[in-house]
Amino acid sequence: MIIKRKPKTEEDRAKALIKEREKRRKKMIRTKYGQAPLKHAKKGVYSCIYAVVVFLLLLLMMIHSYISKGEVGLLMGFAGLGILALSVMGLSLGIRGRKERDKNYITCKVGIAVHSVFLAGMAALFIRGLF
C-alpha cells in the first residue's frame, strides 16, 4: 500500500499542484480530446500477418521458378493454391475486423487491399497458365 505524504508547506503544495497539472497536460497531449488512443483490430493485425506470409511464399515460389528456369513441379502448384487459400482467409479476416467496435481499422484496410491484389495476381497467373 502506497501512502502519499501531504505537503507540509505552501511552497510544497504549489509544487505538487504544478506537477499534477503537468501530468494531466501530458496525458491530454497523448490522447485526442482526452480520450484513450484506439487499439488496432485483432483480426486486422492477423490479416496483415497473413499478407506478409503470403508475400514471402510468393517470393520463394518466384525464386524457385527462376532458379529452375520455369520447370516447376506439382509442389509449386500446391503452394500456389495454398497462397490463394491464405489470401482468401486474410481477406475475410480483414473484412471481419472492420466489424470490431472502437478500434483502429488501418490494419484491416491494409490487409484488405493487399489480399485483393494478391488474389487478382494469382487469378491472373492461373488464367494465364490455362491459355
Backbone as a ProteinNet text record, in pm:
[ID]
protein_1_A
[PRIMARY]
MIIKRKPKTEEDRAKALIKEREKRRKKMIRTKYGQAPLKHAKKGVYSCIYAVVVFLLLLLMMIHSYISKGEVGLLMGFAGLGILALSVMGLSLGIRGRKERDKNYITCKVGIAVHSVFLAGMAALFIRGLF
[TERTIARY]
84.2	0	89.5	60.2	139.5	68.7	143.4	88.5	152.1	68	118.9	133.1	246.3	265.8	206.8	143.5	86.6	197.9	196.9	297.6	283	395.9	394.2	383.4	450	448.7	366.5	340	263.3	342	471.6	556.4	552.1	554.2	545.3	410.1	305	171.7	163.7	225.5	225.6	303.2	416.5	495.9	417.9	348.6	268.5	154.3	93.4	-15.6	36.2	151.2	211.2	246	299.3	335.6	211.6	105.4	-19.4	-77.6	-72.1	-120.2	-37.3	93.8	182.6	151.9	125	91	-38.1	-139.1	-265.7	-247.3	-162.8	-137.7	-70.3	26.6	93.7	-2.7	-93.3	-192.6	-284.9	-322.7	-410.1	-339.5	-207.7	-132.9	-131.4	-115.8	-105.5	-237.9	-346.8	-477.6	-546	-649.4	-724.8	-847.3	-853.1	-963.3	-986.9	-880.2	-890.8	-935.7	-950.1	-991.7	-869.1	-880.3	-769.7	-745.6	-620	-593.2	-653.5	-696.9	-761.9	-658	-693.6	-607.4	-642.8	-548.9	-574	-666.7	-745.6	-835.8	-752.6	-781.8	-702.8	-708.5	-825.3	-838.7	-766.7	-758.3	-682.8	-533.1	-484.8	-342.9	-313.2	-403.5	-385	-387.8	-471.4	-478.7	-346	-284.9	-155.1	-45.5	-52.9	45.1	30.8	-92.6	-115.9	-60.7	-73.4	-22.2	129.6	198.5	344.3	380.3	308.2	334.5	309.8	201	169	276.3	320.8	425.2	553.9	592.3	714.9	702	587.7	567.1	572.1	509.7	511.1	652.9	728.5	867.8	950.7	932.1	1004.2	967.4	839	796.9	862.5	870.3	931.2	1080.6	1147.5	1291.4	1314.9	1233.9	1248.7	1221.8	1122.1	1091	1204.5	1266.3	1377.7	1498.9	1525.7	1642.8	1624.1	1503.4	1478.6	1440	1451.9	1425.5	1284.3	1187.2	1047.4	998.9	1085.6	1046.1	1006.7	888	840.6	750.3	750	673.7	536.5	477.2	344	340.9	452.5	460.7	438.9	490.6	471.5	327	259.8	117	35.2	69.7	1.2	35	158.3	196	115.8	92.5	10.3	-132.7	-187	-321.7	-324.2	-216.7	-205.7	-202.8	-129.5	-125.7	-264.8	-334.2	-469.9	-561.2	-550.6	-633.9	-598.9	-468.9	-427.5	-474.5	-471.2	-513.8	-664.3	-741.5	-886.4	-914	-841.1	-859.8	-820.7	-710.2	-667.1	-766.9	-824.6	-925.5	-1048.9	-1091.2	-1209.5	-1179.8	-1058.3	-1021.9	-1023.1	-974	-974.6	-1116.4	-1204.1	-1343.1	-1411.6	-1389.4	-1449.7	-1389.4	-1264.3	-1200.5	-1263	-1321.6	-1388.2	-1513	-1561.7	-1682.6	-1653.3	-1524.4	-1489.7	-1516.9	-1568.4	-1607.2	-1491.4	-1488.2	-1393	-1248.9	-1210	-1074	-1019.5	-888.8	-822.5	-824.6	-883	-906.7	-803.2	-691.1	-591.9	-534	-514.4	-460.5	-562.5	-689.2	-793	-790	-779.4	-777.7	-656	-539.8	-417.4	-430.4	-481.3	-498.6	-593.2	-703.5	-799.9	-736.7	-666.1	-604.5	-497.2	-410	-300	-353.2	-447.5	-501.1	-581.6	-646.7	-717	-618.1	-504.6	-401.4	-345.5	-318.3	-267.2	-367.3	-495.4	-596.9	-605.5	-600.6	-605.7	-481.3	-366.2	-242.5	-242.7	-287.7	-292.4	-396.4	-508.6	-609.1	-550.8	-475.8	-412.5	-309.9	-234.2	-137.5	-205.6	-314.5	-383.9	-451.7	-511.9	-577.4	-474.9	-362.9	-255.6	-197.2	-190.3	-137.7	-232.2	-361	-457	-456.6	-428	-436.2	-302.6
-116.4	0	123.8	214.8	337	448.5	511.7	622.8	750.8	844	972.7	1066.9	1131.1	1229.9	1362.5	1430.1	1560.4	1663.3	1757	1863.7	1946.4	1978	2047.2	2198.8	2253.7	2399.2	2439.5	2567.9	2622	2605.2	2618.5	2603.8	2459.5	2361.9	2221.6	2190.9	2250	2230.3	2287.6	2402.1	2464.7	2377.9	2322.7	2236.1	2109.8	2052.1	1932	1962.2	2078.8	2118.5	2137.3	2199	2219.2	2084.7	1994.8	1862.8	1785.8	1796.1	1728.6	1787.1	1918.4	1982.8	1938.3	1930.6	1888.4	1743.4	1661.2	1522.1	1512.2	1589.6	1590.8	1646.4	1750	1809.3	1709.4	1634.7	1533.9	1425	1388.6	1286.9	1338.4	1465.2	1523.4	1531.9	1554.9	1561.9	1424.6	1321.1	1186	1135.4	1189.5	1143.9	1251.3	1212	1306.5	1349.8	1474.2	1531.6	1458.2	1409.8	1345.2	1200.7	1143.9	1004.4	916.2	793.8	699.5	665.2	641.8	604.1	467.5	451.4	327.6	220.1	96	-16.9	-68	-140.7	-198.1	-317.9	-340.2	-455.1	-583	-681.4	-804.6	-877.6	-886.1	-957.3	-882.2	-751.4	-673.7	-700.5	-715.5	-747.6	-886.1	-983	-1117.4	-1114	-1030.4	-1016.8	-964.6	-869.9	-817.6	-922.7	-1003.6	-1111.3	-1212.9	-1246.8	-1336.7	-1276.5	-1145.5	-1079.9	-1094.8	-1083.1	-1099.5	-1243.5	-1339.8	-1481.2	-1511.2	-1461.4	-1483.7	-1421	-1301.4	-1235.6	-1316.9	-1368.6	-1448.3	-1578.3	-1644.7	-1767.1	-1738.4	-1629.2	-1592.4	-1559.9	-1492	-1459.9	-1587.8	-1682.5	-1809.3	-1887.5	-1884.6	-1952.2	-1890.5	-1758.6	-1691	-1720	-1721.4	-1751.5	-1895.6	-1988.1	-2127.7	-2143.9	-2075.9	-2083	-2024.6	-1918.1	-1857	-1949.7	-2010.3	-2098.4	-2222.7	-2277.4	-2399.3	-2368.8	-2243.7	-2198.4	-2235	-2219.4	-2239.6	-2382.2	-2474.1	-2614.7	-2642.1	-2596.6	-2617.4	-2739.6	-2807.3	-2930.3	-2907.3	-3017.1	-3016.2	-2947.4	-2953.6	-2892.7	-2741.2	-2678.3	-2533.6	-2500.1	-2588.3	-2567.4	-2572.1	-2667.4	-2674.3	-2553.4	-2505.9	-2385	-2265.4	-2259.3	-2152.2	-2158.8	-2280.8	-2294.9	-2258.5	-2291.4	-2251.7	-2100.8	-2034.8	-1888.1	-1832.2	-1892.4	-1848.3	-1864.4	-1978.4	-2003.7	-1907.1	-1885.3	-1791.6	-1649.8	-1615.3	-1481.6	-1463.8	-1565.8	-1558.4	-1547.1	-1625.4	-1617.9	-1479.8	-1424.6	-1291.9	-1184.2	-1198.3	-1102.8	-1109.2	-1230.3	-1242.4	-1191.7	-1213.1	-1159.2	-1006.8	-947.8	-802.2	-746.2	-814.4	-768.3	-785.4	-900.1	-921.5	-829.6	-790.2	-698.9	-560.5	-523.3	-392.9	-385.5	-499.9	-501.6	-492.5	-495.2	-479.3	-334.3	-315	-180.8	-108	22.4	112.8	67.6	44.5	2.5	91.3	82.9	149.4	50.7	90	-2.1	5.3	71.2	85.8	-49.7	-141	-273	-352.2	-333.3	-400.6	-350.6	-220.6	-162.9	-209.4	-212.3	-257.8	-404.6	-486.1	-628.6	-654.1	-582.1	-599.2	-560.6	-450.2	-403.7	-501.3	-544	-632.1	-767.6	-822.8	-953	-945	-833.6	-817	-817.8	-751.7	-750.4	-891	-962.4	-1098.9	-1190.2	-1176.6	-1259.3	-1228.6	-1101.7	-1064.4	-1116.8	-1105.7	-1155.1	-1305.7	-1377.9	-1523.9	-1567.9	-1496.5	-1528.6	-1506.8	-1399.7	-1372.7	-1481.8	-1526.1	-1633.4	-1763.4	-1797.5	-1920.9	-1912.1	-1799.2	-1783.8	-1784.6	-1716.5	-1712.7	-1852.6	-1930.2	-2066.5	-2159.7	-2132.4	-2218.1	-2197.7	-2074.8	-2045.8	-2037.4
0	0	0	-89.2	-102.2	-26.5	60.7	138.8	87.7	43.9	-3.3	115.5	117.5	223.5	179	268.2	237.9	242.8	148	151.2	278.2	336.1	464.9	450.4	351.8	338.5	216.4	209.4	96.7	-33.2	-25.3	-143.1	-193.6	-103.9	-142.5	-206.4	-153.7	-210.9	-352.2	-372.5	-505	-604.4	-561.1	-649	-683.9	-585.8	-610.3	-706.8	-694.8	-783.9	-926.8	-940.2	-1072.9	-1135.7	-1055.2	-1103.9	-1151.1	-1077.5	-1114.3	-1242.9	-1258.9	-1383	-1502.9	-1484.2	-1592.3	-1632.6	-1535.5	-1562.6	-1643.3	-1606.8	-1681.7	-1822	-1835.7	-1966.6	-2060.1	-2007.6	-2090	-2132.2	-2044.8	-2078.4	-2188.6	-2182.6	-2284.6	-2419.2	-2418.4	-2543.3	-2610.2	-2530.7	-2581.9	-2638.4	-2594.4	-2637.6	-2721.1	-2790.5	-2872.4	-2793.8	-2757.8	-2681.6	-2549.2	-2490	-2361	-2366.5	-2487.3	-2499.2	-2515	-2472.2	-2483.2	-2630.1	-2668.1	-2807.5	-2839.5	-2963.6	-3005.2	-3034.2	-3002	-3033.7	-3172.3	-3232.9	-3364	-3350.7	-3452.7	-3454.9	-3466.2	-3382.4	-3380.4	-3513.8	-3571.4	-3698.5	-3810.1	-3799.7	-3896.6	-3885.9	-3763.6	-3743	-3799.6	-3773.9	-3829.1	-3981.4	-4038.2	-4182.7	-4238.6	-4170.3	-4214.3	-4200.2	-4095.2	-4078.1	-4190.7	-4225.2	-4337.7	-4466.9	-4483.5	-4603.9	-4613.2	-4500.7	-4500.9	-4535.3	-4478.4	-4506.8	-4654.1	-4708.1	-4849.3	-4937.8	-4902.6	-4982	-4979.8	-4862.7	-4853.6	-4932.8	-4925.2	-5003.2	-5153.1	-5193.8	-5335.6	-5381.9	-5297.2	-5329.9	-5342.2	-5250.1	-5257.8	-5383.5	-5420.2	-5542.4	-5665.4	-5668.6	-5783.9	-5792.2	-5677.9	-5676.5	-5723.2	-5674.2	-5715	-5864.6	-5915.4	-6058.2	-6141.8	-6094.4	-6167.9	-6168.5	-6053.8	-6044.3	-6131.4	-6132.2	-6209.9	-6354.7	-6396.4	-6534.2	-6581.2	-6491.1	-6527.3	-6516	-6485.3	-6470.9	-6325.6	-6290.2	-6153.4	-6150.5	-6037.8	-6025.9	-5966.8	-5928.9	-5872.2	-5736.3	-5665.7	-5533.5	-5540.2	-5644	-5658.4	-5691.4	-5762.1	-5788.8	-5660.8	-5574	-5444.9	-5358	-5367.8	-5293	-5344.2	-5474.6	-5531.3	-5482.2	-5472.9	-5418.2	-5270.2	-5198.9	-5057.5	-5042.4	-5131.8	-5129.9	-5155.4	-5249.1	-5279.6	-5158.8	-5089.7	-4972.1	-4858.2	-4833.9	-4728.9	-4760	-4886.6	-4925	-4905.5	-4934.9	-4911.7	-4761.7	-4681.3	-4535.9	-4483	-4533.9	-4490.9	-4530	-4648.6	-4692.6	-4603.4	-4571.3	-4484.9	-4343.2	-4293.6	-4162.6	-4163.8	-4270.9	-4281.8	-4284	-4354.1	-4361.3	-4226	-4160.7	-4028.8	-3923.1	-3940.5	-3846.1	-3848.5	-3962	-3971.5	-3884.4	-3837.4	-3755.9	-3606.5	-3568.3	-3427	-3388	-3268.3	-3224.6	-3157.8	-3177.4	-3112.5	-3131.6	-3255	-3287.8	-3398	-3416.8	-3527.5	-3644.7	-3757.1	-3867.2	-3978.2	-3956.9	-4063	-4103	-4006.7	-4040.7	-4122.3	-4095	-4173.7	-4317.5	-4334.1	-4468.4	-4546.9	-4481	-4547.1	-4584.4	-4492.6	-4519.9	-4635.7	-4638.9	-4748.7	-4882.5	-4885.5	-5010.8	-5058.9	-4968.9	-5008.7	-5054	-4981.2	-5019.6	-5148.9	-5175.3	-5303.1	-5418.8	-5400	-5504.4	-5524.5	-5414.2	-5425.6	-5496.5	-5462.9	-5528.1	-5677.1	-5712	-5853.6	-5926.7	-5863.2	-5924	-5941.6	-5840.5	-5850.9	-5954.4	-5960.7	-6062.5	-6202	-6218.6	-6348.5	-6382	-6282.5	-6307.3	-6348.9	-6278.6	-6311	-6448.7	-6478	-6608.4	-6720.3	-6696.8	-6798.2	-6818.1	-6710.5	-6721.6	-6794.6	-6792.6	-6860.7	-7010.4	-7056.2	-7200.6	-7265.2
[MASK]
+++++++++++++++++++++++++++++++++++++++++++++++++++++++++++++++++++++++++++++++++++++++++++++++++++++++++++++++++++++++++++++++++++

